[in-house]
Amino acid sequence: MLFRLWTGRSSNGSVPTGRWDGCRYGRRFEKDIPMKSTPTILIVEDDENHRFMLDVILRSWGCVTQKARNGRGALPLIQHKEVDLVLMDINLAQDTGIDVLRRLRSFDPYLPVILMTAYCPPETAREASDLAGGEILVKPIRLDQLEEVIHRVLGQTVISSTSAGG
């Protein structure tokens, strides 16, 4: 799956938009995405390779990224209101994503959070879901699911383009 993002204006020139252009399963598609501003997404992931991969993907989609390998690195960025969305692993090496999420909620109860996990016990998943607002992605993460959840959580509507070429 290949995605590119470029910025422009809507057909009447009034609304800044980003246009996703890509090839999925051999079919070409385009989507106009209203952009209020460039979202800043904090990636909290202790696995360096996974953190790098998410960083590359999100930046290629036009997002600004911040990265932290644990809660100690993430919380100061969140406290200073430098992020619009947190994408966090539940099973961090130094502290659990649940602990970080509890601390995060104590000073920003409304910050959108998407949790990721390869495995967690059902009771942990329930608590995490309650704290994060129900958004949990299971690893390995499919890019189409990641894209869909990010747009849903940030409140950006994906509008099909009627003038899609090709």
Secondary structure as UniProt FT lines:
FT   STRAND          2..9
FT   TURN            11..12
FT   STRAND          16..24
FT   TURN            25..26
FT   STRAND          27..34
FT   STRAND          40..44
FT   HELIX           48..60
FT   TURN            61..62
FT   STRAND          64..68
FT   HELIX           71..79
FT   TURN            80..81
FT   STRAND          85..89
FT   HELIX           97..107
FT   TURN            109..110
FT   STRAND          113..117
FT   HELIX           122..132
FT   STRAND          136..138
FT   HELIX           143..154
FT   STRAND          159..160
FT   TURN            162..163
//
